[in-house]
Amino acid sequence: MVHVQFAPRRALRAARILANDPDDLPQVFTIIESLSMDTLARIARRMGKSEIGRHLKATRPDIVSHLADRASLARLPDGSLGRAYLAFVEREKISAAGIRDAGAKGMTNEFPLPPELVWVHARMRDTHDLWHAATGYAGDVLGETALLGFTFAQTWNPAIGLILAIGLSKISAAPSGGAAARRTIFDGVRRGKKAAWLPEQEWETMLALPVDEVRRRLALEAPPVYAEIRSDALKTSLKAA
């Protein structure tokens, strides 16, 4: 059976809310639940074509058990992926458990999924901030939008495409945006096309590795250099426009 997630009206309602408040994370998950179509099934099928992907699908590891243990992450070597992740979540004042809670708040479970796809959804959600650490995008609005471009190129998820379009339109309309910001976003799409396929990576085994080595392995290039646009500044600039 092909499991299709498609509730466009609910997705558009959530999109309008998110456009007014880019920090409303549950709306992101409402859009993902409502508009992902067959994305999770496609990801699961592709994972089944590699040895690592098959192993992950068979064992269904819960990476949050690693990411939530900040004491263990802090003991990892300087310059490791795990330390880069820890620095990211501490800077952004977020947590893997908090993102999981936001996901639960934003989803209605209108589209019941088999256990395999429940795990695929959780894996994509729970590794999102590891993607931040590996790619080098910060958690500002521009960094998030650029990572959405990267993610869209990796998954072709229409829900991600809608959220990307919202971010691009808001940034483009703000005086703090402009051509440089748009280039950063579209470069995220280019980087996503060029990189290794991240959904099938066994991140648990890479946390202690130097983040530069992880980037080489995954063809992620050096972290991008861009001027961050924080949500408060974006809201202020849009009101002043």
PEBELJO-V858946 format. One record per helix or strand. SS is the DSSP state (~ for helix, > for strand). FROM is the first residue (numbers start at 1). LEN is the number of residues. If there is no record, write none. Layout:
# PEBELJO-V858946
ss=SS from=FROM len=LEN
ss=SS from=FROM len=LEN
This chain:
# PEBELJO-V858946
ss=> from=5 len=1
ss=~ from=8 len=13
ss=~ from=25 len=11
ss=> from=37 len=1
ss=~ from=39 len=9
ss=~ from=51 len=9
ss=~ from=64 len=4
ss=~ from=70 len=5
ss=> from=80 len=1
ss=~ from=81 len=12
ss=~ from=96 len=11
ss=~ from=115 len=12
ss=~ from=128 len=8
ss=~ from=141 len=15
ss=~ from=158 len=16
ss=~ from=179 len=16
ss=~ from=198 len=3
ss=~ from=203 len=3
ss=> from=210 len=1
ss=~ from=211 len=7
ss=~ from=231 len=10
